[in-house]
Amino acid sequence: MSIRAEHEIHQRRKGRNVGVGLMLAGFVVLVLALTFVKITGGDFELPRIEESQ
């Protein structure tokens, strides 16, 4: 079996997949940054658990 050159449609898909991957990574970084800012903002409090008896 010989090695064939990559078809043009595969190059397009690869470029699109890289773009989608970068957008997904950017979204994850954004969510992590917003979470970090919210927690370290100083006004974050864990909800109190009240025991009812």
C-alpha positions as CSV (number, residue, x, y, z in Angstrom):
1,M,0.0,0.0,0.0
2,S,1.4,3.3,-1.0
3,I,1.2,6.5,1.0
4,R,-1.3,8.9,-0.6
5,A,-1.3,12.7,-0.3
6,E,-3.8,14.1,2.1
7,H,-7.0,15.2,0.4
8,E,-8.0,18.8,0.5
9,I,-11.2,18.1,2.5
10,H,-9.1,16.5,5.2
11,Q,-7.0,19.7,5.5
12,R,-10.2,21.8,5.8
13,R,-11.6,19.5,8.5
14,K,-8.3,19.5,10.4
15,G,-8.3,23.4,10.4
16,R,-11.9,23.5,11.5
17,N,-11.2,20.9,14.3
18,V,-8.3,23.0,15.5
19,G,-10.5,26.1,15.6
20,V,-13.2,24.3,17.6
21,G,-10.6,23.0,20.0
22,L,-9.2,26.4,20.6
23,M,-12.6,27.9,21.2
24,L,-13.4,25.1,23.7
25,A,-10.1,25.6,25.5
26,G,-10.8,29.4,25.7
27,F,-14.3,28.7,27.1
28,V,-12.8,26.4,29.8
29,V,-10.2,29.0,30.7
30,L,-13.0,31.7,30.9
31,V,-15.1,29.6,33.2
32,L,-12.1,28.8,35.4
33,A,-11.1,32.4,35.6
34,L,-14.6,33.6,36.5
35,T,-14.9,30.9,39.2
36,F,-11.5,31.9,40.6
37,V,-12.5,35.6,40.7
38,K,-15.8,34.8,42.3
39,I,-14.3,32.6,45.1
40,T,-11.4,35.0,45.8
41,G,-13.6,38.1,45.7
42,G,-14.0,38.1,49.5
43,D,-17.8,38.0,49.7
44,F,-18.1,34.2,48.9
45,E,-19.6,32.2,51.7
46,L,-20.4,28.5,51.8
47,P,-24.1,27.9,52.4
48,R,-24.9,27.1,56.0
49,I,-26.4,23.7,56.8
50,E,-29.0,24.0,59.5
51,E,-29.9,21.0,61.5
52,S,-33.7,20.7,61.9
53,Q,-34.8,18.6,64.9
